[in-house]
């Protein structure tokens, strides 16, 4: 388990979190935070965040440490400090009940236009229209532009990038070619 503190370059903390997954501590790849944290992250820029990492043995220890850090540093919402955390901490990924998850799922489905069959049919028809397809076929395909191809080729020449891609795909089932 990890407890992490995201800080500005000047050392001011703005978020405390906990995770079982090390990757979730990385502001460049992590998502799913509260709106205030997302706003602050956008202002600072994910690459400018300093990460302080604490490794603990159990989820209980992680929850305890997260709660204590949030209490000691203080939250913007309660005018006690600079943290953008919307909750007191310690609940982590287990914070939402099954009823809460079901309610959130229903809300998202009800408010996502792509779950409306009429809107989805219109969007599908538009994407399958000859005008839209022409924009991405043949020489119009952005991936076929020389500058894009050169950039992709350069990226794949980097051994670290190739290894990350290999590891990301290891164990995943691939579609068989016809």
DARA-V685266 format. One record per residue. N is the residue number from 1. RES is the residue in one letter. PHI is phi as a letter, one per 20 degrees, with the letter a starting at -180 (999 if undefined). PSI is psi as a letter, one per 40 degrees, with the letter a starting at -180 (* if undefined). NEAR is the number of other ideal C-beta (glycine too) atoms within 12 Angstrom. Layout:
N_RES_PHI_PSI_NEAR, N_RES_PHI_PSI_NEAR
This chain:
1_X_999_i_28, 2_X_c_i_29, 3_X_d_h_37, 4_X_c_i_36, 5_X_c_h_34, 6_X_e_h_39, 7_X_c_i_27, 8_X_f_i_24, 9_X_g_d_15, 10_X_f_e_12, 11_X_n_e_14, 12_X_f_h_22, 13_X_f_i_32, 14_X_c_e_40, 15_X_b_h_44, 16_X_c_h_44, 17_X_b_i_48, 18_X_c_i_40, 19_X_a_i_30, 20_X_e_d_21, 21_X_d_h_17, 22_X_g_d_17, 23_X_f_d_18, 24_X_f_e_26, 25_X_e_e_30, 26_X_e_h_21, 27_X_f_e_31, 28_X_f_d_17, 29_X_d_e_19, 30_X_e_i_24, 31_X_c_a_16, 32_X_m_f_18, 33_X_e_i_29, 34_X_f_i_24, 35_X_g_d_15, 36_X_f_d_21, 37_X_f_d_32, 38_X_f_d_21, 39_X_f_d_16, 40_X_f_d_29, 41_X_f_d_30, 42_X_f_d_18, 43_X_f_d_15, 44_X_f_d_25, 45_X_n_h_15, 46_X_g_d_22, 47_X_f_e_13, 48_X_e_e_19, 49_X_e_h_33, 50_X_e_h_23, 51_X_d_h_31, 52_X_d_h_24, 53_X_d_h_23, 54_X_c_h_23, 55_X_d_h_18, 56_X_c_i_22, 57_X_e_d_14, 58_X_c_i_14, 59_X_f_d_21, 60_X_f_d_17, 61_X_f_d_19, 62_X_f_d_32, 63_X_f_d_29, 64_X_f_d_24, 65_X_f_d_31, 66_X_f_d_36, 67_X_g_d_25, 68_X_f_d_21, 69_X_f_d_32, 70_X_f_d_35, 71_X_f_d_21, 72_X_f_d_18, 73_X_e_d_28, 74_X_n_i_22, 75_X_d_i_28, 76_X_f_d_24, 77_X_g_d_19, 78_X_d_e_17, 79_X_l_f_9, 80_X_d_e_15, 81_X_r_a_21, 82_X_e_e_28, 83_X_f_i_36, 84_X_e_e_35, 85_X_g_h_38, 86_X_e_e_24, 87_X_c_i_27, 88_X_f_e_23, 89_X_n_i_31, 90_X_n_e_27, 91_X_e_d_22, 92_X_l_a_30, 93_X_f_e_19, 94_X_e_e_17, 95_X_f_d_21, 96_X_d_h_16, 97_X_f_i_11, 98_X_f_d_10, 99_X_f_d_10, 100_X_f_d_14, 101_X_f_d_15, 102_X_f_d_13, 103_X_f_d_14, 104_X_f_d_16, 105_X_f_d_16, 106_X_f_d_14, 107_X_f_d_13, 108_X_f_d_14, 109_X_f_d_14, 110_X_f_d_13, 111_X_d_e_12, 112_X_e_h_14, 113_X_f_d_15, 114_X_f_e_17, 115_X_e_e_16, 116_X_e_h_14, 117_X_g_d_11, 118_X_f_d_12, 119_X_f_d_14, 120_X_f_d_15, 121_X_f_d_14, 122_X_f_d_15, 123_X_f_d_18, 124_X_f_d_14, 125_X_f_d_15, 126_X_f_d_15, 127_X_f_d_16, 128_X_e_e_14, 129_X_f_i_14, 130_X_g_d_12, 131_X_f_d_13, 132_X_f_d_15, 133_X_f_d_15, 134_X_f_d_13, 135_X_f_d_15, 136_X_c_e_18, 137_X_e_i_14, 138_X_l_b_12, 139_X_f_e_12, 140_X_f_e_14, 141_X_f_h_14, 142_X_g_d_16, 143_X_f_e_17, 144_X_e_e_15, 145_X_f_h_15, 146_X_g_d_12, 147_X_f_d_12, 148_X_f_d_14, 149_X_f_d_15, 150_X_f_d_14, 151_X_f_d_16, 152_X_f_d_18, 153_X_f_d_15, 154_X_f_d_13, 155_X_f_d_16, 156_X_f_e_17, 157_X_f_e_12, 158_X_f_h_14, 159_X_f_d_11, 160_X_f_d_12, 161_X_f_d_17, 162_X_g_d_16, 163_X_f_d_13, 164_X_f_d_16, 165_X_f_d_16, 166_X_f_d_14, 167_X_f_d_13, 168_X_f_d_13, 169_X_e_e_12, 170_X_f_h_11, 171_X_n_e_8, 172_X_e_h_10, 173_X_f_h_7, 174_X_d_i_8, 175_X_f_h_6, 176_X_f_h_5, 177_X_f_i_4, 178_X_f_*_3
